[in-house]
């Protein structure tokens, strides 16, 4: 298990001190996949570098499998941490072939023995069963004699992954490893990598700014902002129950509506809020809800309600008594699905609705917009 406790890091620049990390806590259970997600400058890369040993924390503790990696008075060098790293660009050695690049990832003792071993004229090590095993695992069996410049971008990232896994690390760190790949290849490669790491039972921390990548790959998503962890939880949990409005907007498209609470407190699992879309149910697990003793949970005054575009549906005018009517202003087609922007008849509220690609309305169509049956909004 990886444990990061109250870690802080300050850098000094020409413009003054910058607090890259402020009292960061993080827990990653063994064999799980955690994605640290944040915008540029949020502190996620600094956190990764401290875990790897490339930076020393100013305060706090980093511990892996019960071994202290870093604290104020102690900081193990990277080579003694049993941590594998897959960098953003792969960082393969261009003068080594694929086999030798992977072999270089073996631990220091094995690496020294490897360099001392008798080499074949081709430059390939005499044995290398571990290397061949890894190349087979990442789908590159038979590619050992190729140079990095003879590989595609996706193949190079697989080699970098095999090299990081060679010494059987206790923890694998991945620094936006798919960002340089084109969109189609990025999806297929990350699916393959996720299945491989799950098969191996590897403990993984992935740093990314890609929301789809984090939500689709991770068991745990950690949201960072301004050097702090603002929320951590399952992908479904952070997406459906964001900690605040900024987090909701960062994780995906969000429809934000002012609302008025109709039921102020109670013992049930939801309440009702009046919005421009009519009366919508809101879960009691919304962040704005507060415990009110024996009277259950409570929220007062005007509120802000957030729903996702996929929680809304379009119907023909008069087809339902739920929701609000409006006019389609524009549509965007993405193939498998699309979005429609609808200006409601109040003249001020515009909502975005996600629908199947073949079900998109036309610009100017009159429609009804309502919350999907069974869906619940969030108060933020």
C-alpha positions as CSV (number, residue, x, y, z in Angstrom):
1,X,0.0,0.0,0.0
2,X,1.1,3.5,-0.8
3,X,0.5,6.2,1.9
4,X,1.1,9.9,1.4
5,X,0.4,11.9,4.5
6,X,0.4,15.7,4.8
7,X,2.9,16.2,2.1
8,X,3.8,19.8,1.2
9,X,6.3,21.2,-1.4
10,X,7.2,24.9,-2.1
11,X,9.3,26.1,-5.0
12,X,11.0,29.5,-5.1
13,X,10.7,31.4,-8.4
14,X,11.6,34.8,-9.7
15,X,8.0,35.8,-9.0
16,X,8.1,34.5,-5.4
17,X,7.3,31.3,-3.6
18,X,4.9,28.8,-5.2
19,X,3.1,26.2,-3.0
20,X,3.0,23.2,-5.4
21,X,1.6,20.9,-2.8
22,X,-0.3,21.7,0.4
23,X,-0.9,19.0,3.0
24,X,-1.7,16.3,0.5
25,X,-3.1,13.0,1.7
26,X,-3.3,10.0,-0.5
27,X,-3.9,6.3,0.0
28,X,-3.5,3.6,-2.7
29,X,-4.3,0.0,-1.8
30,X,-2.1,-2.7,-3.1
31,X,-3.1,-4.0,-6.5
32,X,-5.4,-1.1,-7.3
33,X,-5.2,1.6,-10.0
34,X,-5.4,5.3,-8.9
35,X,-5.6,8.2,-11.3
36,X,-4.5,11.6,-10.1
37,X,-6.5,14.1,-12.2
38,X,-6.0,17.8,-12.4
39,X,-5.5,20.8,-14.7
40,X,-2.0,22.1,-15.5
41,X,-0.4,23.6,-12.4
42,X,-2.6,21.6,-10.0
43,X,0.4,19.8,-8.4
44,X,-0.2,16.3,-9.7
45,X,3.2,16.0,-11.4
46,X,5.0,17.3,-8.3
47,X,3.3,14.7,-6.3
48,X,4.4,12.0,-8.7
49,X,8.0,13.2,-8.6
50,X,8.0,13.1,-4.8
51,X,6.7,9.6,-4.8
52,X,9.4,8.6,-7.4
53,X,12.2,10.3,-5.4
54,X,13.0,13.0,-7.9
55,X,11.9,15.7,-5.4
56,X,12.1,15.9,-1.6
57,X,9.0,17.0,0.3
58,X,9.3,20.0,2.6
59,X,6.9,18.3,5.0
60,X,5.0,15.1,5.4
61,X,5.5,11.4,4.8
62,X,5.6,9.0,1.9
63,X,5.4,5.3,2.7
64,X,5.3,2.2,0.4
65,X,4.5,-1.3,1.8
66,X,5.5,-0.1,5.3
67,X,8.8,1.3,4.2
68,X,9.4,5.1,4.6
69,X,10.4,6.5,1.2
70,X,10.5,10.2,2.2
71,X,10.1,12.5,5.1
72,X,11.8,15.7,6.2
73,X,14.8,13.8,7.7
74,X,15.0,10.9,5.3
75,X,14.7,10.5,1.6
76,X,15.5,7.3,-0.2
77,X,17.1,7.7,-3.7
78,X,14.9,6.7,-6.7
79,X,16.9,3.5,-7.4
80,X,16.2,2.1,-3.9
81,X,12.4,2.6,-3.9
82,X,11.3,-0.3,-6.0
83,X,9.1,2.0,-8.0
84,X,8.7,1.7,-11.8
85,X,8.1,4.8,-14.0
86,X,6.5,5.2,-17.4
87,X,7.3,8.7,-18.5
88,X,5.2,10.8,-20.9
89,X,7.4,10.4,-24.0
90,X,8.6,6.8,-23.3
91,X,12.2,8.0,-23.0
92,X,13.6,4.9,-24.8
93,X,17.3,4.8,-25.6
94,X,17.6,5.3,-29.4
95,X,20.9,3.4,-29.6
96,X,19.5,0.2,-28.0
97,X,17.1,-2.2,-29.5
98,X,13.8,-3.1,-27.9
99,X,15.3,-6.1,-26.1
100,X,18.1,-4.1,-24.5
101,X,15.8,-1.2,-23.6
102,X,13.6,-3.6,-21.6
103,X,16.6,-5.3,-20.1
104,X,17.9,-2.0,-18.9
105,X,14.8,-1.8,-16.6
106,X,16.0,-4.6,-14.4
107,X,17.1,-3.7,-10.9
108,X,20.6,-2.4,-10.3
109,X,22.2,-5.7,-9.4
110,X,20.7,-7.5,-12.4
111,X,21.5,-4.6,-14.7
112,X,25.2,-4.7,-13.7
113,X,25.3,-8.4,-14.3
114,X,23.6,-8.0,-17.6
115,X,26.2,-5.5,-18.8
116,X,29.0,-7.8,-17.7
117,X,27.4,-10.8,-19.6
118,X,28.8,-12.0,-22.9
119,X,26.9,-10.2,-25.7
120,X,26.0,-11.6,-29.0
121,X,27.3,-9.7,-32.1
122,X,23.8,-8.3,-32.6
123,X,24.0,-6.6,-29.2
124,X,21.4,-8.8,-27.7
125,X,22.0,-10.3,-24.2
126,X,22.7,-14.0,-24.1
127,X,19.7,-15.0,-21.9
128,X,16.8,-12.7,-21.3
129,X,13.9,-14.9,-20.4
130,X,12.4,-12.2,-18.3
131,X,12.6,-9.7,-21.2
132,X,11.0,-12.1,-23.7
133,X,8.2,-12.8,-21.1
134,X,7.5,-9.0,-20.9
135,X,7.6,-8.5,-24.6
136,X,5.1,-11.3,-25.0
137,X,2.9,-9.7,-22.3
138,X,2.8,-6.3,-24.0
139,X,2.1,-7.8,-27.4
140,X,5.6,-7.3,-28.9
141,X,6.9,-10.8,-29.1
142,X,9.5,-11.0,-32.0
143,X,10.2,-7.2,-31.8
144,X,13.3,-7.5,-29.7
145,X,15.8,-6.7,-32.4
146,X,14.1,-3.5,-33.6
147,X,15.2,0.0,-32.7
148,X,12.7,2.6,-31.2
149,X,12.6,4.5,-34.5
150,X,11.2,1.4,-36.2
151,X,8.2,1.4,-33.9
152,X,4.9,3.2,-33.8
153,X,4.1,5.6,-30.9
154,X,1.9,3.0,-29.3
155,X,4.6,0.3,-29.6
156,X,7.1,2.6,-28.0
157,X,4.8,3.1,-25.0
158,X,4.5,-0.7,-24.7
159,X,8.3,-1.0,-24.6
160,X,8.4,1.7,-21.9
161,X,5.8,-0.2,-19.9
162,X,7.7,-3.5,-20.2
163,X,10.9,-1.7,-19.1
164,X,9.2,-0.3,-16.0
165,X,7.7,-3.7,-15.1
166,X,11.0,-5.6,-15.6
167,X,12.2,-5.4,-12.0
168,X,8.7,-6.3,-10.7
169,X,8.2,-3.0,-8.9
170,X,5.9,-2.6,-5.8
171,X,4.5,0.5,-7.5
172,X,4.1,1.7,-11.0
173,X,4.0,5.4,-11.7
174,X,2.7,6.6,-15.1
175,X,3.1,10.3,-16.1
176,X,0.5,11.0,-18.9
177,X,1.8,8.1,-20.9
178,X,-0.8,8.3,-23.7
179,X,-1.0,12.0,-24.3
180,X,1.2,11.9,-27.4
181,X,-0.9,9.3,-29.1
182,X,-3.7,10.1,-31.6
183,X,-7.2,9.8,-30.2
184,X,-8.1,6.4,-31.6
185,X,-4.9,4.7,-30.7
186,X,-5.0,6.3,-27.2
187,X,-8.2,4.6,-26.4
188,X,-7.1,1.1,-27.6
189,X,-3.7,1.3,-25.9
190,X,-5.0,2.4,-22.6
191,X,-7.6,-0.4,-22.6
192,X,-4.9,-3.0,-23.3
193,X,-2.6,-1.5,-20.7
194,X,-5.4,-1.5,-18.0
195,X,-6.2,-5.1,-18.6
196,X,-2.5,-6.1,-18.5
197,X,-1.9,-4.3,-15.2
198,X,-5.1,-5.8,-13.7
199,X,-3.9,-9.2,-14.8
200,X,-0.5,-8.7,-13.1
201,X,-2.1,-7.2,-10.0
202,X,0.2,-4.1,-10.2
203,X,-0.3,-1.1,-8.0
204,X,-0.6,1.9,-10.2
205,X,-0.7,5.7,-9.9
206,X,-1.4,7.5,-13.1
207,X,-1.1,11.2,-13.5
208,X,-3.3,12.7,-16.2
209,X,-5.3,15.8,-17.2
210,X,-7.7,13.6,-19.3
211,X,-11.0,13.1,-17.6
212,X,-12.0,10.2,-19.8
213,X,-8.7,8.5,-19.2
214,X,-9.0,8.8,-15.5
215,X,-12.7,7.7,-15.3
216,X,-12.3,4.7,-17.6
217,X,-9.1,3.3,-16.2
218,X,-9.0,3.9,-12.5
219,X,-10.4,2.2,-9.4
220,X,-9.9,5.5,-7.5
221,X,-9.9,9.0,-8.9
222,X,-8.1,11.8,-7.0
223,X,-8.9,15.3,-8.0
224,X,-6.2,17.9,-7.4
225,X,-6.5,21.7,-7.6
226,X,-4.1,24.4,-6.4
227,X,-1.8,21.9,-4.8
228,X,-4.5,20.2,-2.8
229,X,-6.7,17.1,-3.0
230,X,-10.3,18.3,-3.3
231,X,-11.9,14.9,-3.7
232,X,-11.1,11.2,-3.9
233,X,-13.3,8.3,-4.6
234,X,-14.5,5.8,-7.2
235,X,-14.9,7.1,-10.8
236,X,-18.7,6.8,-10.5
237,X,-18.7,8.5,-7.1
238,X,-16.7,11.6,-8.1
239,X,-18.6,12.0,-11.3
240,X,-22.1,11.7,-9.9
241,X,-21.3,13.4,-6.5
242,X,-18.7,16.0,-7.2
243,X,-17.4,17.9,-4.2
244,X,-18.1,21.4,-5.6
245,X,-19.2,23.2,-8.7
246,X,-15.7,23.6,-10.1
247,X,-15.0,19.9,-9.8
248,X,-18.4,19.1,-11.5
249,X,-17.4,21.3,-14.4
250,X,-13.9,19.9,-14.6
251,X,-15.1,16.2,-14.8
252,X,-17.4,16.8,-17.7
253,X,-20.2,18.9,-19.2
254,X,-22.5,20.2,-16.5
255,X,-25.9,22.0,-16.7
256,X,-26.1,24.5,-13.8
257,X,-29.4,25.8,-12.7
258,X,-30.5,28.0,-9.8
259,X,-33.1,26.4,-7.6
260,X,-35.4,26.8,-4.7
261,X,-35.8,24.0,-2.1
262,X,-39.4,22.9,-1.7
263,X,-38.7,20.3,1.1
264,X,-36.2,21.7,3.6
265,X,-35.5,18.6,5.7
266,X,-36.6,15.0,6.2
267,X,-35.6,11.4,6.8
268,X,-35.9,10.2,3.2
269,X,-33.2,9.7,0.5
270,X,-34.1,12.7,-1.6
271,X,-35.8,16.1,-1.7
272,X,-37.3,18.3,-4.3
273,X,-36.0,21.6,-5.8
274,X,-37.9,23.9,-8.1
275,X,-35.8,24.9,-11.2
276,X,-36.3,26.2,-14.7
277,X,-36.8,22.5,-15.7
278,X,-39.6,22.2,-13.2
279,X,-39.4,20.3,-9.9
280,X,-36.4,17.9,-9.8
281,X,-35.4,15.4,-7.2
282,X,-32.1,15.9,-5.4
283,X,-30.2,13.3,-3.4
284,X,-29.5,13.7,0.3
285,X,-25.8,13.0,-0.4
286,X,-25.4,16.4,-2.1
287,X,-22.4,18.3,-0.6
288,X,-24.6,21.2,0.5
289,X,-26.7,18.9,2.7
290,X,-25.9,19.1,6.4
291,X,-26.8,16.8,9.2
292,X,-29.5,18.2,11.5
293,X,-29.7,15.6,14.3
294,X,-32.9,13.6,14.6
295,X,-34.6,15.7,11.9
296,X,-32.3,14.2,9.2
297,X,-30.4,16.2,6.6
298,X,-31.1,19.8,5.8
299,X,-30.4,22.6,3.2
300,X,-31.6,26.1,3.4
301,X,-32.2,29.0,1.0
302,X,-31.5,29.4,-2.7
303,X,-29.3,26.6,-4.1
304,X,-27.4,25.8,-7.3
305,X,-28.5,22.5,-8.9
306,X,-26.2,20.5,-11.3
307,X,-27.2,17.8,-13.7
308,X,-25.3,16.1,-16.5
309,X,-26.4,16.4,-20.1
310,X,-27.0,12.6,-20.2
311,X,-29.4,13.0,-17.3
312,X,-31.7,15.0,-19.5
313,X,-34.0,13.8,-22.3
314,X,-35.8,15.4,-25.2
315,X,-39.4,14.7,-26.1
316,X,-42.0,16.2,-28.4
317,X,-44.1,19.1,-27.0
318,X,-47.0,17.8,-25.1
319,X,-45.6,14.3,-24.8
320,X,-45.1,14.6,-21.1
321,X,-46.2,16.9,-18.3
322,X,-42.6,17.0,-16.9
323,X,-39.9,19.4,-17.7
324,X,-39.9,22.6,-19.7
325,X,-40.4,23.5,-23.3
326,X,-37.8,25.2,-25.5
327,X,-36.3,25.7,-28.9
328,X,-33.2,23.9,-30.2
329,X,-30.5,26.4,-30.9
330,X,-27.7,24.3,-32.2
331,X,-26.7,20.6,-32.4
332,X,-23.3,18.9,-32.4
333,X,-22.9,15.4,-34.0
334,X,-20.1,13.1,-32.7
335,X,-21.1,9.9,-34.4
336,X,-22.1,7.6,-31.5
337,X,-23.9,10.5,-29.8
338,X,-24.4,14.2,-30.0
339,X,-25.6,17.2,-28.0
340,X,-28.4,19.7,-28.5
341,X,-28.4,23.2,-27.0
342,X,-31.9,24.2,-26.0
343,X,-33.1,27.7,-25.1
344,X,-36.0,27.3,-22.7
345,X,-39.1,29.4,-23.1
346,X,-38.1,31.6,-20.1
347,X,-35.7,33.2,-22.5
348,X,-32.7,33.1,-20.3
349,X,-31.9,29.4,-19.5
350,X,-29.9,27.3,-22.0
351,X,-29.3,23.7,-21.3
352,X,-27.2,21.0,-23.1
353,X,-28.8,17.6,-23.7
354,X,-26.8,14.5,-24.8
355,X,-28.7,12.1,-27.0
356,X,-27.8,9.2,-29.3
357,X,-26.3,10.3,-32.6
358,X,-29.2,9.1,-34.7
359,X,-31.8,10.8,-32.4
360,X,-30.5,14.4,-32.7
361,X,-33.2,17.0,-33.4
362,X,-32.8,19.8,-36.0
363,X,-32.0,23.4,-35.2
364,X,-35.2,25.3,-34.6
365,X,-37.2,22.3,-33.4
366,X,-39.6,22.7,-30.5
367,X,-38.9,20.2,-27.7
368,X,-39.6,19.4,-24.1
369,X,-36.6,19.0,-21.8
370,X,-36.9,16.9,-18.6
371,X,-34.8,14.9,-16.2
372,X,-34.6,11.3,-17.1
373,X,-36.9,9.2,-14.9
374,X,-35.0,8.0,-11.9
375,X,-32.2,10.5,-12.2
376,X,-31.3,12.9,-9.4
377,X,-29.6,16.2,-9.5
378,X,-27.0,17.5,-7.1
379,X,-27.0,20.6,-4.9
380,X,-23.5,22.3,-5.0
